[in-house]
Amino acid sequence: MIKITAKSIVKAGAREEFIATARELVENSRAEAGNVSYHLYEDIDDPNILTFIEEWKDQAAVDVHADSEHFQRIIPLLSDMTEEAIEISLYREVL
């Protein structure tokens, strides 16, 4: 299993548009082979910090996801709504 976090600090006034745009990414990603879970969360202390938390079967599934049409189209749109680059971290289970 591979878990991914993708943290975004959303520009003031862009939160609702970010969430609306992210909805398509979440729905399409959940339908991909190899996806275990795919959710968008907001920071408890700052609602403009939004983080995708994803779980994938293996690296091959992550690679297919990164090459998908919806990912390639939507990520640039989301990036335009953030204060800085989206912070992405990948994890694999050790225990």
Sequence and secondary structure as in RCSB ss.txt:
>XXXX:A:sequence
MIKITAKSIVKAGAREEFIATARELVENSRAEAGNVSYHLYEDIDDPNILTFIEEWKDQAAVDVHADSEHFQRII
PLLSDMTEEAIEISLYREVL
>XXXX:A:secstr
 EEEEEEEEB TT HHHHHHHHHHHHHHHHTSTTEEEEEEEE SS TTEEEEEEEESSHHHHHHHHHSHHHHHHH
HHHHTTBSS  EEEEEE   
